[in-house]
Amino acid sequence: MSLAVFLDDDLTPLREITDNSLDRWSKEEATNFVRLLKKFYTDAECDVFFNNNQELYQEISERFTEVYQNVDLNWFSNSYGNEPTESFEIVIAPGNGGNSYGPPYIDSDGNKKVYAIMGIWATDGLGMPVFTEANYTSILIHEFNHSFVNPLLERNERIFENDGEKIFDAMKYEMSVQAYQN
C-alpha cells in the first residue's frame, strides 16, 4: 500500500521513485509495476468501471462516517506528545477483503499524510458493508498508529529486539491469525 499512496489519480508517482522511497519496493520493481498498472487500467477500461460505480462508492463512504466521526484525532497528539502536523486520510478499500493498512506518504516539501486503508469484513444480506464502531474503530486507530509507531521502532530496533522476540513467541498464534507471521 506504500505504492498505492505514492501515486496520483492518473497512476503517476507523486515524486521520484528511489530504492528507499517505498516500503518493500525497489525502484526497478515499482517503476515496472506502475507501467504495467497503467496498461491494465487502460486495457480493462477501469475508468468506465469506476465511473459506473460512483453511487456504490458514495454509499460505502457514507456508511463509514459513523465510525470516523467518533475517532478523537487529538488522541494522537496526547499519546505521542506533540501536535500532529500530518493530515489523516481514510481510504475504504472494498477490494481488500478484511485486510487493512497504515502507510504514510511524505511529499517533497516534508508534508506528511497518514493513511488508514480500511478493508471490509462485515456485510449485510445484500453484500453491502456494515461498519460498526465495535468492529472498526480500533482498526482505524491501529492503522493510523503505524505511521507513528513504525518509525520509532525502526530507529530503535535493537532496543526492542530481544523483548519483541519473546513477546512474539508468546503470542505467535494470535499474531499469525492477524497476518503477522514474523
Stockholm file with secondary structure:
# STOCKHOLM 1.0

chainA/1-182         MSLAVFLDDDLTPLREITDNSLDRWSKEEATNFVRLLKKFYTDAECDVFFNNNQELYQEISERFTEVYQNVDLNWFSNSYGNEPTESFEIVIAPGNGGNSYGPPYIDSDGNKKVYAIMGIWATDGLGMPVFTEANYTSILIHEFNHSFVNPLLERNERIFENDGEKIFDAMKYEMSVQAYQN
#=GR chainA/1-182 SS CTTGGGBCTTSCBSSCCCTTSSTTCCHHHHHHHHHHHHHHHHHTTHHHHHHHTHHHHHHHHHHHHHHHHTCCTHHHHHHHSSCCCSEEEEEECGGGTTCCBCCEEECTTSCEEEEEEECCCCBCTTSCBCCCHHHHHHHHHHHHHHHHHHHHHHHTHHHHHHHHHHHHHHTHHHHHTTTCCC
#=GC SS_cons         CTTGGGBCTTSCBSSCCCTTSSTTCCHHHHHHHHHHHHHHHHHTTHHHHHHHTHHHHHHHHHHHHHHHHTCCTHHHHHHHSSCCCSEEEEEECGGGTTCCBCCEEECTTSCEEEEEEECCCCBCTTSCBCCCHHHHHHHHHHHHHHHHHHHHHHHTHHHHHHHHHHHHHHTHHHHHTTTCCC
//
